[in-house]
Amino acid sequence: MNDTPYPMEAHLVHVDAAGKPAAVVGVFTKAGKENAGLAKAFFSYAGSLTTPPCTEGVTWYVFNSPIEMSPAQIRAFTTLEHLGHTNRPIQSRGGRVVLVDSTPGK
């Protein structure tokens, strides 16, 4: 923003039912104090995309704690016409191993 360079930008990519990218949430990151949420950050597992064709071979990194949004913000995302209903029913673990980040101090 305002031509300010940032050392990192995370993208949360959401695809439509055809697997075509439909929306991206970008989060700029600047250097500063340790992010308390990331200090306890995430677990990971080998999984798949959540929309057809549900392609395997995707490594998921999932935060342990949820973020917070207002009900209006949640509605703004869930009512985007081009996203529709893109989540699928909970799948079995299927023998996948879930890895918890055990970096010292986390």
C-alpha positions in Angstrom: 0.0 0.0 0.0 1.2 3.5 -0.8 4.2 1.9 -2.6 5.5 0.5 0.6 7.5 -2.7 0.0 6.9 -5.6 2.4 9.2 -8.5 3.0 6.4 -11.0 2.7 2.8 -11.3 1.5 0.7 -14.4 2.3 -2.0 -15.4 -0.2 -5.1 -17.4 0.9 -6.3 -18.7 -2.5 -9.9 -19.8 -2.8 -11.1 -21.7 -5.9 -14.6 -22.2 -7.5 -16.2 -25.6 -8.1 -14.3 -26.0 -11.3 -11.0 -25.5 -9.5 -10.4 -22.1 -11.0 -9.1 -19.4 -8.6 -12.0 -17.2 -7.7 -10.8 -15.1 -4.7 -7.5 -14.4 -3.0 -7.0 -12.9 0.4 -3.6 -11.2 0.6 -2.0 -10.4 3.9 1.1 -8.1 4.0 3.7 -8.9 6.6 6.2 -6.4 8.0 9.2 -7.0 10.2 8.5 -6.3 13.9 7.8 -8.0 17.1 7.1 -11.7 17.2 3.5 -12.6 16.2 2.0 -14.3 19.2 -0.4 -16.3 17.1 2.3 -17.7 14.9 4.5 -18.5 17.9 2.0 -21.4 18.5 1.3 -21.5 14.8 0.4 -24.6 13.1 0.2 -28.3 12.4 0.5 -29.8 8.9 -0.6 -32.8 6.9 -0.5 -34.1 3.4 -4.0 -33.6 1.9 -5.8 -32.5 -1.1 -7.7 -29.6 -2.6 -11.1 -29.1 -1.1 -12.9 -28.7 -4.5 -13.3 -31.1 -7.4 -11.3 -32.8 -8.6 -9.9 -32.8 -5.0 -6.3 -33.2 -6.3 -4.0 -35.0 -3.8 -0.4 -33.9 -3.0 -1.2 -30.6 -1.3 0.6 -29.8 2.0 -1.7 -28.1 4.4 -0.5 -25.8 7.2 -3.2 -25.0 9.6 -3.2 -22.5 12.5 -4.1 -24.0 15.9 -6.2 -21.0 16.8 -9.0 -19.5 14.8 -8.9 -15.8 13.7 -11.8 -13.6 14.5 -14.1 -11.7 12.2 -17.3 -9.8 12.7 -20.5 -11.5 11.5 -20.7 -8.9 8.7 -17.2 -9.8 7.5 -18.1 -13.5 7.5 -21.3 -12.8 5.6 -19.3 -10.8 3.0 -17.2 -13.9 2.2 -19.9 -16.5 2.4 -22.2 -14.6 0.1 -19.8 -14.1 -2.7 -21.7 -15.5 -5.7 -18.7 -16.9 -7.6 -17.6 -18.9 -4.6 -20.9 -20.6 -3.8 -20.7 -23.6 -1.5 -17.2 -24.8 -2.0 -16.5 -26.9 1.1 -16.9 -30.6 1.1 -17.9 -33.0 3.9 -15.3 -34.0 6.5 -13.1 -36.7 5.1 -11.5 -39.6 6.9 -7.9 -39.2 7.9 -7.1 -42.1 5.5 -3.9 -43.1 7.3 -2.5 -39.5 6.9 -0.1 -38.4 9.6 -0.8 -35.0 11.3 2.4 -33.2 12.3 2.4 -30.7 15.1 5.1 -28.0 15.1 7.3 -28.8 18.1 9.9 -26.1 17.6 11.3 -25.2 21.1 9.5 -22.3 22.6 6.2 -23.0 20.8 
